[in-house]
Every structure is written in structure tokens, then in C-alpha cells.
Amino acid sequence: MTPLDKEIRRELVIDGQPYTVTVTPTGVRIVPKGKRTGAEVSWRDLLSGDAQLASQLNRSLQGGDSTKQ
């Protein structure tokens, strides 16, 4: 295996909108292309389930159905 020792950037299109995905040794970040802020999750939070819990909390606060994936 090759260790992840520097960031990797890729472009991703979701629903016709371009995003920049950055994978780093500390986590993953997705930002609308041309912007500076977006969503970021650490690997530790992802593995512990905290990322899913935060996502469900955000959906419930926005009135969405947290049972849908």
C-alpha cells in the first residue's frame, strides 16, 4: 500500500454542480468549486460514527427524514 502523506484533489460533479474533493492524511473535505468553505470530516470521526450522527442531526434540524440514506 502507498501511504497517504500529502493531499489529493479531485473534481466531482453532483447534480450538475462541480465540487473539489480533497483527501488528506487527517480527513476528507468537499467544497463547491471556486469556494473556500465546505464540509470536512476527520478520519477519526468517520470511523467512530460521529460523522453519521452529525449528518442525522443536521437533517433533523432542517426538517428532513434522518432515516433515509
N, CA, C and O atoms as a Tripos MOL2 file, in Angstrom:
@<TRIPOS>MOLECULE
protein
  276   275    69     0     0
PROTEIN
NO_CHARGES

@<TRIPOS>ATOM
      1 N           0.8270   -1.1840    0.0000 N.3       1 MET1
      2 CA          0.0000    0.0000    0.0000 C.3       1 MET1
      3 C           0.8720    1.2490    0.0000 C.2       1 MET1
      4 O           1.9760    1.2560    0.5440 O.2       1 MET1
      5 N           0.3610    2.2890   -0.6130 N.am      2 THR2
      6 CA          1.0370    3.5810   -0.6230 C.3       2 THR2
      7 C           0.4680    4.4510    0.4890 C.2       2 THR2
      8 O          -0.7430    4.6590    0.5470 O.2       2 THR2
      9 N           1.3230    4.9620    1.3740 N.am      3 PRO3
     10 CA          0.8010    5.8090    2.4520 C.3       3 PRO3
     11 C           0.2740    7.1450    1.9200 C.2       3 PRO3
     12 O           0.7810    7.6770    0.9320 O.2       3 PRO3
     13 N          -0.7360    7.6680    2.5820 N.am      4 LEU4
     14 CA         -1.3060    8.9720    2.2390 C.3       4 LEU4
     15 C          -0.5350   10.0170    3.0370 C.2       4 LEU4
     16 O          -0.8470   10.2780    4.1980 O.2       4 LEU4
     17 N           0.4710   10.6100    2.4050 N.am      5 ASP5
     18 CA          1.3160   11.5670    3.1170 C.3       5 ASP5
     19 C           1.1730   12.9970    2.6090 C.2       5 ASP5
     20 O           1.7900   13.9160    3.1470 O.2       5 ASP5
     21 N           0.3600   13.1830    1.5760 N.am      6 LYS6
     22 CA          0.0640   14.5370    1.0830 C.3       6 LYS6
     23 C          -1.3580   14.5320    0.5340 C.2       6 LYS6
     24 O          -1.9320   13.4730    0.2800 O.2       6 LYS6
     25 N          -1.9110   15.7110    0.3570 N.am      7 GLU7
     26 CA         -3.3120   15.7790   -0.0730 C.3       7 GLU7
     27 C          -3.4720   15.4270   -1.5470 C.2       7 GLU7
     28 O          -2.5800   15.6420   -2.3680 O.2       7 GLU7
     29 N          -4.6420   14.8790   -1.8440 N.am      8 ILE8
     30 CA         -5.0320   14.5230   -3.2050 C.3       8 ILE8
     31 C          -6.3150   15.2910   -3.4990 C.2       8 ILE8
     32 O          -7.2630   15.2370   -2.7150 O.2       8 ILE8
     33 N          -6.3530   16.0030   -4.6170 N.am      9 ARG9
     34 CA         -7.5410   16.7790   -5.0050 C.3       9 ARG9
     35 C          -8.1290   16.2090   -6.2860 C.2       9 ARG9
     36 O          -7.4160   15.8590   -7.2270 O.2       9 ARG9
     37 N          -9.4450   16.1290   -6.2880 N.am     10 ARG10
     38 CA        -10.1680   15.6730   -7.4680 C.3      10 ARG10
     39 C         -11.4430   16.4910   -7.6110 C.2      10 ARG10
     40 O         -11.9770   17.0140   -6.6330 O.2      10 ARG10
     41 N         -11.9210   16.5920   -8.8490 N.am     11 GLU11
     42 CA        -13.1880   17.2750   -9.0960 C.3      11 GLU11
     43 C         -14.2850   16.2350   -9.1660 C.2      11 GLU11
     44 O         -14.0960   15.1440   -9.7040 O.2      11 GLU11
     45 N         -15.4440   16.5920   -8.6090 N.am     12 LEU12
     46 CA        -16.5900   15.7150   -8.5740 C.3      12 LEU12
     47 C         -17.8150   16.5360   -8.9490 C.2      12 LEU12
     48 O         -17.9590   17.6710   -8.4940 O.2      12 LEU12
     49 N         -18.7000   15.9800   -9.7730 N.am     13 VAL13
     50 CA        -19.9320   16.6770  -10.1490 C.3      13 VAL13
     51 C         -21.1070   15.9600   -9.4990 C.2      13 VAL13
     52 O         -21.3080   14.7650   -9.7120 O.2      13 VAL13
     53 N         -21.8830   16.6990   -8.7020 N.am     14 ILE14
     54 CA        -23.0600   16.1580   -8.0380 C.3      14 ILE14
     55 C         -24.2550   17.0110   -8.4460 C.2      14 ILE14
     56 O         -24.2570   18.2220   -8.2250 O.2      14 ILE14
     57 N         -25.2600   16.3950   -9.0340 N.am     15 ASP15
     58 CA        -26.4510   17.1040   -9.5130 C.3      15 ASP15
     59 C         -26.0870   18.2970  -10.3900 C.2      15 ASP15
     60 O         -26.7100   19.3540  -10.3010 O.2      15 ASP15
     61 N         -25.0810   18.1230  -11.2310 N.am     16 GLY16
     62 CA        -24.6800   19.1640  -12.1670 C.3      16 GLY16
     63 C         -23.7840   20.2490  -11.5780 C.2      16 GLY16
     64 O         -23.3610   21.1510  -12.3010 O.2      16 GLY16
     65 N         -23.4900   20.1800  -10.2910 N.am     17 GLN17
     66 CA        -22.6590   21.1930   -9.6300 C.3      17 GLN17
     67 C         -21.2540   20.6380   -9.3970 C.2      17 GLN17
     68 O         -21.1140   19.5430   -8.8510 O.2      17 GLN17
     69 N         -20.2110   21.3700   -9.7990 N.am     18 PRO18
     70 CA        -18.8350   20.8900   -9.5850 C.3      18 PRO18
     71 C         -18.3610   21.1480   -8.1480 C.2      18 PRO18
     72 O         -18.6250   22.2050   -7.5740 O.2      18 PRO18
     73 N         -17.6670   20.1750   -7.5900 N.am     19 TYR19
     74 CA        -17.0890   20.2620   -6.2570 C.3      19 TYR19
     75 C         -15.6330   19.8420   -6.3240 C.2      19 TYR19
     76 O         -15.2370   19.0960   -7.2190 O.2      19 TYR19
     77 N         -14.8390   20.3200   -5.3810 N.am     20 THR20
     78 CA        -13.4740   19.8610   -5.2240 C.3      20 THR20
     79 C         -13.4310   18.9890   -3.9840 C.2      20 THR20
     80 O         -13.8240   19.4150   -2.8980 O.2      20 THR20
     81 N         -12.9450   17.7530   -4.1540 N.am     21 VAL21
     82 CA        -12.7890   16.8130   -3.0550 C.3      21 VAL21
     83 C         -11.3090   16.7340   -2.7350 C.2      21 VAL21
     84 O         -10.4930   16.4820   -3.6210 O.2      21 VAL21
     85 N         -10.9570   16.9470   -1.4710 N.am     22 THR22
     86 CA         -9.5680   16.8810   -1.0400 C.3      22 THR22
     87 C          -9.4410   15.7990    0.0240 C.2      22 THR22
     88 O         -10.0840   15.8650    1.0720 O.2      22 THR22
     89 N          -8.6040   14.8030   -0.2550 N.am     23 VAL23
     90 CA         -8.3330   13.7350    0.6930 C.3      23 VAL23
     91 C          -6.9660   14.0230    1.2990 C.2      23 VAL23
     92 O          -5.9780   14.1490    0.5770 O.2      23 VAL23
     93 N          -6.9090   14.1280    2.6320 N.am     24 THR24
     94 CA         -5.6670   14.4440    3.3320 C.3      24 THR24
     95 C          -5.3740   13.3580    4.3620 C.2      24 THR24
     96 O          -6.2260   12.5100    4.6290 O.2      24 THR24
     97 N          -4.1840   13.3800    4.9390 N.am     25 PRO25
     98 CA         -3.8920   12.4080    5.9980 C.3      25 PRO25
     99 C          -4.8030   12.5570    7.2170 C.2      25 PRO25
    100 O          -4.9290   11.6160    8.0010 O.2      25 PRO25
    101 N          -5.4390   13.7140    7.3940 N.am     26 THR26
    102 CA         -6.2890   13.9250    8.5690 C.3      26 THR26
    103 C          -7.7780   13.7270    8.2870 C.2      26 THR26
    104 O          -8.5540   13.5660    9.2290 O.2      26 THR26
    105 N          -8.2020   13.7350    7.0170 N.am     27 GLY27
    106 CA         -9.6170   13.5700    6.7170 C.3      27 GLY27
    107 C          -9.9430   13.8750    5.2680 C.2      27 GLY27
    108 O          -9.0730   13.8480    4.3970 O.2      27 GLY27
    109 N         -11.2150   14.1670    5.0260 N.am     28 VAL28
    110 CA        -11.6880   14.4630    3.6730 C.3      28 VAL28
    111 C         -12.5280   15.7370    3.7170 C.2      28 VAL28
    112 O         -13.2540   15.9850    4.6790 O.2      28 VAL28
    113 N         -12.4150   16.5400    2.6560 N.am     29 ARG29
    114 CA        -13.1230   17.8270    2.5790 C.3      29 ARG29
    115 C         -13.7650   17.9210    1.1930 C.2      29 ARG29
    116 O         -13.1550   17.5550    0.1890 O.2      29 ARG29
    117 N         -15.0110   18.4220    1.1550 N.am     30 ILE30
    118 CA        -15.6830   18.6640   -0.1220 C.3      30 ILE30
    119 C         -16.1800   20.1060   -0.1210 C.2      30 ILE30
    120 O         -16.8620   20.5470    0.8040 O.2      30 ILE30
    121 N         -15.8200   20.8300   -1.1830 N.am     31 VAL31
    122 CA        -16.1010   22.2610   -1.2690 C.3      31 VAL31
    123 C         -16.6530   22.5630   -2.6600 C.2      31 VAL31
    124 O         -16.1270   22.0560   -3.6510 O.2      31 VAL31
    125 N         -17.7080   23.3830   -2.7540 N.am     32 PRO32
    126 CA        -18.1610   23.8020   -4.0830 C.3      32 PRO32
    127 C         -16.9920   24.4500   -4.8370 C.2      32 PRO32
    128 O         -16.2610   25.2660   -4.2750 O.2      32 PRO32
    129 N         -16.8250   24.0860   -6.0910 N.am     33 LYS33
    130 CA        -15.6980   24.5880   -6.8760 C.3      33 LYS33
    131 C         -15.7010   26.1160   -6.9000 C.2      33 LYS33
    132 O         -16.7260   26.7470   -7.1570 O.2      33 LYS33
    133 N         -14.5320   26.6910   -6.6290 N.am     34 GLY34
    134 CA        -14.3790   28.1320   -6.6120 C.3      34 GLY34
    135 C         -14.6470   28.7570   -5.2510 C.2      34 GLY34
    136 O         -14.4750   29.9650   -5.0890 O.2      34 GLY34
    137 N         -15.0620   27.9670   -4.2750 N.am     35 LYS35
    138 CA        -15.3430   28.4740   -2.9290 C.3      35 LYS35
    139 C         -14.2400   28.0240   -1.9760 C.2      35 LYS35
    140 O         -13.4030   27.1930   -2.3290 O.2      35 LYS35
    141 N         -14.2460   28.5760   -0.7720 N.am     36 ARG36
    142 CA        -13.2310   28.2280    0.2270 C.3      36 ARG36
    143 C         -13.7630   27.3720    1.3660 C.2      36 ARG36
    144 O         -12.9970   26.6880    2.0430 O.2      36 ARG36
    145 N         -15.0730   27.4090    1.5770 N.am     37 THR37
    146 CA        -15.6350   26.6600    2.7030 C.3      37 THR37
    147 C         -16.5630   25.5660    2.2050 C.2      37 THR37
    148 O         -17.1970   25.6920    1.1570 O.2      37 THR37
    149 N         -16.6270   24.5030    2.9700 N.am     38 GLY38
    150 CA        -17.4800   23.3690    2.6270 C.3      38 GLY38
    151 C         -17.5560   22.4300    3.8110 C.2      38 GLY38
    152 O         -17.4280   22.8550    4.9590 O.2      38 GLY38
    153 N         -17.7650   21.1620    3.5350 N.am     39 ALA39
    154 CA        -17.8790   20.1590    4.5920 C.3      39 ALA39
    155 C         -16.5490   19.4280    4.7510 C.2      39 ALA39
    156 O         -15.8790   19.1060    3.7710 O.2      39 ALA39
    157 N         -16.1800   19.1730    6.0140 N.am     40 GLU40
    158 CA        -14.9420   18.4510    6.2930 C.3      40 GLU40
    159 C         -15.2060   17.4350    7.4010 C.2      40 GLU40
    160 O         -15.8860   17.7280    8.3840 O.2      40 GLU40
    161 N         -14.6550   16.2410    7.2210 N.am     41 VAL41
    162 CA        -14.8020   15.1760    8.2050 C.3      41 VAL41
    163 C         -13.4390   14.5570    8.4520 C.2      41 VAL41
    164 O         -12.7160   14.2270    7.5110 O.2      41 VAL41
    165 N         -13.0900   14.4020    9.7260 N.am     42 SER42
    166 CA        -11.8200   13.7480   10.0440 C.3      42 SER42
    167 C         -12.0030   12.2390    9.9270 C.2      42 SER42
    168 O         -13.1180   11.7330   10.0570 O.2      42 SER42
    169 N         -10.9210   11.5270    9.6840 N.am     43 TRP43
    170 CA        -10.9780   10.0730    9.5990 C.3      43 TRP43
    171 C         -11.4540    9.4840   10.9210 C.2      43 TRP43
    172 O         -12.2100    8.5130   10.9280 O.2      43 TRP43
    173 N         -11.0230   10.0570   12.0310 N.am     44 ARG44
    174 CA        -11.4210    9.5650   13.3570 C.3      44 ARG44
    175 C         -12.9380    9.6670   13.5370 C.2      44 ARG44
    176 O         -13.5680    8.7230   14.0150 O.2      44 ARG44
    177 N         -13.5340   10.8190   13.1530 N.am     45 ASP45
    178 CA        -14.9890   10.9810   13.2660 C.3      45 ASP45
    179 C         -15.7300   10.0190   12.3410 C.2      45 ASP45
    180 O         -16.7790    9.4840   12.7000 O.2      45 ASP45
    181 N         -15.1850    9.8090   11.1680 N.am     46 LEU46
    182 CA        -15.8040    8.8970   10.2140 C.3      46 LEU46
    183 C         -15.8260    7.4710   10.7640 C.2      46 LEU46
    184 O         -16.8430    6.7830   10.6700 O.2      46 LEU46
    185 N         -14.7210    7.0350   11.3280 N.am     47 LEU47
    186 CA        -14.6330    5.6800   11.8750 C.3      47 LEU47
    187 C         -15.4650    5.4910   13.1340 C.2      47 LEU47
    188 O         -16.0060    4.4080   13.3600 O.2      47 LEU47
    189 N         -15.5750    6.5270   13.9530 N.am     48 SER48
    190 CA        -16.3010    6.4020   15.2140 C.3      48 SER48
    191 C         -17.8130    6.4950   15.0370 C.2      48 SER48
    192 O         -18.5660    6.1600   15.9520 O.2      48 SER48
    193 N         -18.2580    6.9420   13.8790 N.am     49 GLY49
    194 CA        -19.6870    7.1130   13.6490 C.3      49 GLY49
    195 C         -20.1670    8.5180   13.9480 C.2      49 GLY49
    196 O         -21.3380    8.8270   13.7260 O.2      49 GLY49
    197 N         -19.2790    9.3860   14.4520 N.am     50 ASP50
    198 CA        -19.6760   10.7610   14.7640 C.3      50 ASP50
    199 C         -20.1270   11.5090   13.5150 C.2      50 ASP50
    200 O         -21.0040   12.3700   13.5950 O.2      50 ASP50
    201 N         -19.5420   11.1930   12.3630 N.am     51 ALA51
    202 CA        -19.9190   11.8790   11.1220 C.3      51 ALA51
    203 C         -21.3610   11.5530   10.7520 C.2      51 ALA51
    204 O         -22.1070   12.4400   10.3370 O.2      51 ALA51
    205 N         -21.7580   10.2980   10.8960 N.am     52 GLN52
    206 CA        -23.1290    9.9170   10.5820 C.3      52 GLN52
    207 C         -24.0950   10.5440   11.5720 C.2      52 GLN52
    208 O         -25.1670   11.0120   11.1880 O.2      52 GLN52
    209 N         -23.7230   10.5540   12.8360 N.am     53 LEU53
    210 CA        -24.5680   11.1640   13.8570 C.3      53 LEU53
    211 C         -24.7760   12.6530   13.5710 C.2      53 LEU53
    212 O         -25.8960   13.1540   13.6730 O.2      53 LEU53
    213 N         -23.6990   13.3620   13.2120 N.am     54 ALA54
    214 CA        -23.8060   14.7900   12.8930 C.3      54 ALA54
    215 C         -24.6820   15.0090   11.6730 C.2      54 ALA54
    216 O         -25.4630   15.9600   11.6370 O.2      54 ALA54
    217 N         -24.5660   14.1440   10.6720 N.am     55 SER55
    218 CA        -25.3800   14.2570    9.4650 C.3      55 SER55
    219 C         -26.8640   14.0700    9.7920 C.2      55 SER55
    220 O         -27.7140   14.8090    9.2960 O.2      55 SER55
    221 N         -27.1630   13.0860   10.6220 N.am     56 GLN56
    222 CA        -28.5530   12.8500   11.0040 C.3      56 GLN56
    223 C         -29.1070   14.0080   11.8240 C.2      56 GLN56
    224 O         -30.2670   14.3860   11.6630 O.2      56 GLN56
    225 N         -28.2880   14.5690   12.6990 N.am     57 LEU57
    226 CA        -28.7160   15.7200   13.4900 C.3      57 LEU57
    227 C         -29.0160   16.9080   12.5850 C.2      57 LEU57
    228 O         -30.0380   17.5730   12.7570 O.2      57 LEU57
    229 N         -28.1400   17.1800   11.6260 N.am     58 ASN58
    230 CA        -28.3680   18.2900   10.6940 C.3      58 ASN58
    231 C         -29.6490   18.0990    9.9070 C.2      58 ASN58
    232 O         -30.4100   19.0500    9.7270 O.2      58 ASN58
    233 N         -29.9040   16.8740    9.4300 N.am     59 ARG59
    234 CA        -31.1350   16.6110    8.6710 C.3      59 ARG59
    235 C         -32.3650   16.8150    9.5390 C.2      59 ARG59
    236 O         -33.3700   17.3610    9.0820 O.2      59 ARG59
    237 N         -32.2880   16.3730   10.8040 N.am     60 SER60
    238 CA        -33.4510   16.5250   11.6730 C.3      60 SER60
    239 C         -33.7210   17.9940   11.9760 C.2      60 SER60
    240 O         -34.8770   18.4000   12.0970 O.2      60 SER60
    241 N         -32.6620   18.7940   12.1000 N.am     61 LEU61
    242 CA        -32.8370   20.2230   12.3550 C.3      61 LEU61
    243 C         -33.3830   20.9500   11.1360 C.2      61 LEU61
    244 O         -34.0390   21.9830   11.2670 O.2      61 LEU61
    245 N         -33.1120   20.4080    9.9370 N.am     62 GLN62
    246 CA        -33.6000   21.0160    8.7060 C.3      62 GLN62
    247 C         -34.9730   20.4740    8.3110 C.2      62 GLN62
    248 O         -35.5320   20.8700    7.2880 O.2      62 GLN62
    249 N         -35.5110   19.5680    9.1260 N.am     63 GLY63
    250 CA        -36.8330   19.0200    8.8410 C.3      63 GLY63
    251 C         -36.8160   17.8430    7.9080 C.2      63 GLY63
    252 O         -37.8730   17.4070    7.4520 O.2      63 GLY63
    253 N         -35.6230   17.3030    7.6010 N.am     64 GLY64
    254 CA        -35.5220   16.1390    6.7170 C.3      64 GLY64
    255 C         -35.7290   14.8550    7.4640 C.2      64 GLY64
    256 O         -35.7370   14.8390    8.6950 O.2      64 GLY64
    257 N         -35.9000   13.7660    6.7280 N.am     65 ASP65
    258 CA        -36.0780   12.4490    7.3100 C.3      65 ASP65
    259 C         -34.7110   11.8270    7.5340 C.2      65 ASP65
    260 O         -34.0250   11.4980    6.5670 O.2      65 ASP65
    261 N         -34.2930   11.6570    8.7900 N.am     66 SER66
    262 CA        -32.9650   11.1540    9.1050 C.3      66 SER66
    263 C         -32.8190    9.6670    8.8680 C.2      66 SER66
    264 O         -31.7170    9.1360    9.0020 O.2      66 SER66
    265 N         -33.9200    8.9580    8.5130 N.am     67 THR67
    266 CA        -33.8230    7.5290    8.2780 C.3      67 THR67
    267 C         -33.4360    7.2320    6.8420 C.2      67 THR67
    268 O         -33.0040    6.1170    6.5460 O.2      67 THR67
    269 N         -33.5760    8.1890    5.9460 N.am     68 LYS68
    270 CA        -33.2010    7.9980    4.5470 C.3      68 LYS68
    271 C         -31.7120    8.1940    4.3920 C.2      68 LYS68
    272 O         -31.1290    9.0780    5.0190 O.2      68 LYS68
    273 N         -31.0970    7.3820    3.5700 N.am     69 GLN69
    274 CA        -29.6490    7.4880    3.3230 C.3      69 GLN69
    275 C         -29.4070    8.0080    1.9300 C.2      69 GLN69
    276 O         -28.2570    8.1700    1.5230 O.2      69 GLN69
@<TRIPOS>BOND
     1     1     2 1
     2     2     3 1
     3     3     4 2
     4     3     5 am
     5     5     6 1
     6     6     7 1
     7     7     8 2
     8     7     9 am
     9     9    10 1
    10    10    11 1
    11    11    12 2
    12    11    13 am
    13    13    14 1
    14    14    15 1
    15    15    16 2
    16    15    17 am
    17    17    18 1
    18    18    19 1
    19    19    20 2
    20    19    21 am
    21    21    22 1
    22    22    23 1
    23    23    24 2
    24    23    25 am
    25    25    26 1
    26    26    27 1
    27    27    28 2
    28    27    29 am
    29    29    30 1
    30    30    31 1
    31    31    32 2
    32    31    33 am
    33    33    34 1
    34    34    35 1
    35    35    36 2
    36    35    37 am
    37    37    38 1
    38    38    39 1
    39    39    40 2
    40    39    41 am
    41    41    42 1
    42    42    43 1
    43    43    44 2
    44    43    45 am
    45    45    46 1
    46    46    47 1
    47    47    48 2
    48    47    49 am
    49    49    50 1
    50    50    51 1
    51    51    52 2
    52    51    53 am
    53    53    54 1
    54    54    55 1
    55    55    56 2
    56    55    57 am
    57    57    58 1
    58    58    59 1
    59    59    60 2
    60    59    61 am
    61    61    62 1
    62    62    63 1
    63    63    64 2
    64    63    65 am
    65    65    66 1
    66    66    67 1
    67    67    68 2
    68    67    69 am
    69    69    70 1
    70    70    71 1
    71    71    72 2
    72    71    73 am
    73    73    74 1
    74    74    75 1
    75    75    76 2
    76    75    77 am
    77    77    78 1
    78    78    79 1
    79    79    80 2
    80    79    81 am
    81    81    82 1
    82    82    83 1
    83    83    84 2
    84    83    85 am
    85    85    86 1
    86    86    87 1
    87    87    88 2
    88    87    89 am
    89    89    90 1
    90    90    91 1
    91    91    92 2
    92    91    93 am
    93    93    94 1
    94    94    95 1
    95    95    96 2
    96    95    97 am
    97    97    98 1
    98    98    99 1
    99    99   100 2
   100    99   101 am
   101   101   102 1
   102   102   103 1
   103   103   104 2
   104   103   105 am
   105   105   106 1
   106   106   107 1
   107   107   108 2
   108   107   109 am
   109   109   110 1
   110   110   111 1
   111   111   112 2
   112   111   113 am
   113   113   114 1
   114   114   115 1
   115   115   116 2
   116   115   117 am
   117   117   118 1
   118   118   119 1
   119   119   120 2
   120   119   121 am
   121   121   122 1
   122   122   123 1
   123   123   124 2
   124   123   125 am
   125   125   126 1
   126   126   127 1
   127   127   128 2
   128   127   129 am
   129   129   130 1
   130   130   131 1
   131   131   132 2
   132   131   133 am
   133   133   134 1
   134   134   135 1
   135   135   136 2
   136   135   137 am
   137   137   138 1
   138   138   139 1
   139   139   140 2
   140   139   141 am
   141   141   142 1
   142   142   143 1
   143   143   144 2
   144   143   145 am
   145   145   146 1
   146   146   147 1
   147   147   148 2
   148   147   149 am
   149   149   150 1
   150   150   151 1
   151   151   152 2
   152   151   153 am
   153   153   154 1
   154   154   155 1
   155   155   156 2
   156   155   157 am
   157   157   158 1
   158   158   159 1
   159   159   160 2
   160   159   161 am
   161   161   162 1
   162   162   163 1
   163   163   164 2
   164   163   165 am
   165   165   166 1
   166   166   167 1
   167   167   168 2
   168   167   169 am
   169   169   170 1
   170   170   171 1
   171   171   172 2
   172   171   173 am
   173   173   174 1
   174   174   175 1
   175   175   176 2
   176   175   177 am
   177   177   178 1
   178   178   179 1
   179   179   180 2
   180   179   181 am
   181   181   182 1
   182   182   183 1
   183   183   184 2
   184   183   185 am
   185   185   186 1
   186   186   187 1
   187   187   188 2
   188   187   189 am
   189   189   190 1
   190   190   191 1
   191   191   192 2
   192   191   193 am
   193   193   194 1
   194   194   195 1
   195   195   196 2
   196   195   197 am
   197   197   198 1
   198   198   199 1
   199   199   200 2
   200   199   201 am
   201   201   202 1
   202   202   203 1
   203   203   204 2
   204   203   205 am
   205   205   206 1
   206   206   207 1
   207   207   208 2
   208   207   209 am
   209   209   210 1
   210   210   211 1
   211   211   212 2
   212   211   213 am
   213   213   214 1
   214   214   215 1
   215   215   216 2
   216   215   217 am
   217   217   218 1
   218   218   219 1
   219   219   220 2
   220   219   221 am
   221   221   222 1
   222   222   223 1
   223   223   224 2
   224   223   225 am
   225   225   226 1
   226   226   227 1
   227   227   228 2
   228   227   229 am
   229   229   230 1
   230   230   231 1
   231   231   232 2
   232   231   233 am
   233   233   234 1
   234   234   235 1
   235   235   236 2
   236   235   237 am
   237   237   238 1
   238   238   239 1
   239   239   240 2
   240   239   241 am
   241   241   242 1
   242   242   243 1
   243   243   244 2
   244   243   245 am
   245   245   246 1
   246   246   247 1
   247   247   248 2
   248   247   249 am
   249   249   250 1
   250   250   251 1
   251   251   252 2
   252   251   253 am
   253   253   254 1
   254   254   255 1
   255   255   256 2
   256   255   257 am
   257   257   258 1
   258   258   259 1
   259   259   260 2
   260   259   261 am
   261   261   262 1
   262   262   263 1
   263   263   264 2
   264   263   265 am
   265   265   266 1
   266   266   267 1
   267   267   268 2
   268   267   269 am
   269   269   270 1
   270   270   271 1
   271   271   272 2
   272   271   273 am
   273   273   274 1
   274   274   275 1
   275   275   276 2
@<TRIPOS>SUBSTRUCTURE
     1 MET1         2 RESIDUE 1 A MET
     2 THR2         6 RESIDUE 1 A THR
     3 PRO3        10 RESIDUE 1 A PRO
     4 LEU4        14 RESIDUE 1 A LEU
     5 ASP5        18 RESIDUE 1 A ASP
     6 LYS6        22 RESIDUE 1 A LYS
     7 GLU7        26 RESIDUE 1 A GLU
     8 ILE8        30 RESIDUE 1 A ILE
     9 ARG9        34 RESIDUE 1 A ARG
    10 ARG10       38 RESIDUE 1 A ARG
    11 GLU11       42 RESIDUE 1 A GLU
    12 LEU12       46 RESIDUE 1 A LEU
    13 VAL13       50 RESIDUE 1 A VAL
    14 ILE14       54 RESIDUE 1 A ILE
    15 ASP15       58 RESIDUE 1 A ASP
    16 GLY16       62 RESIDUE 1 A GLY
    17 GLN17       66 RESIDUE 1 A GLN
    18 PRO18       70 RESIDUE 1 A PRO
    19 TYR19       74 RESIDUE 1 A TYR
    20 THR20       78 RESIDUE 1 A THR
    21 VAL21       82 RESIDUE 1 A VAL
    22 THR22       86 RESIDUE 1 A THR
    23 VAL23       90 RESIDUE 1 A VAL
    24 THR24       94 RESIDUE 1 A THR
    25 PRO25       98 RESIDUE 1 A PRO
    26 THR26      102 RESIDUE 1 A THR
    27 GLY27      106 RESIDUE 1 A GLY
    28 VAL28      110 RESIDUE 1 A VAL
    29 ARG29      114 RESIDUE 1 A ARG
    30 ILE30      118 RESIDUE 1 A ILE
    31 VAL31      122 RESIDUE 1 A VAL
    32 PRO32      126 RESIDUE 1 A PRO
    33 LYS33      130 RESIDUE 1 A LYS
    34 GLY34      134 RESIDUE 1 A GLY
    35 LYS35      138 RESIDUE 1 A LYS
    36 ARG36      142 RESIDUE 1 A ARG
    37 THR37      146 RESIDUE 1 A THR
    38 GLY38      150 RESIDUE 1 A GLY
    39 ALA39      154 RESIDUE 1 A ALA
    40 GLU40      158 RESIDUE 1 A GLU
    41 VAL41      162 RESIDUE 1 A VAL
    42 SER42      166 RESIDUE 1 A SER
    43 TRP43      170 RESIDUE 1 A TRP
    44 ARG44      174 RESIDUE 1 A ARG
    45 ASP45      178 RESIDUE 1 A ASP
    46 LEU46      182 RESIDUE 1 A LEU
    47 LEU47      186 RESIDUE 1 A LEU
    48 SER48      190 RESIDUE 1 A SER
    49 GLY49      194 RESIDUE 1 A GLY
    50 ASP50      198 RESIDUE 1 A ASP
    51 ALA51      202 RESIDUE 1 A ALA
    52 GLN52      206 RESIDUE 1 A GLN
    53 LEU53      210 RESIDUE 1 A LEU
    54 ALA54      214 RESIDUE 1 A ALA
    55 SER55      218 RESIDUE 1 A SER
    56 GLN56      222 RESIDUE 1 A GLN
    57 LEU57      226 RESIDUE 1 A LEU
    58 ASN58      230 RESIDUE 1 A ASN
    59 ARG59      234 RESIDUE 1 A ARG
    60 SER60      238 RESIDUE 1 A SER
    61 LEU61      242 RESIDUE 1 A LEU
    62 GLN62      246 RESIDUE 1 A GLN
    63 GLY63      250 RESIDUE 1 A GLY
    64 GLY64      254 RESIDUE 1 A GLY
    65 ASP65      258 RESIDUE 1 A ASP
    66 SER66      262 RESIDUE 1 A SER
    67 THR67      266 RESIDUE 1 A THR
    68 LYS68      270 RESIDUE 1 A LYS
    69 GLN69      274 RESIDUE 1 A GLN
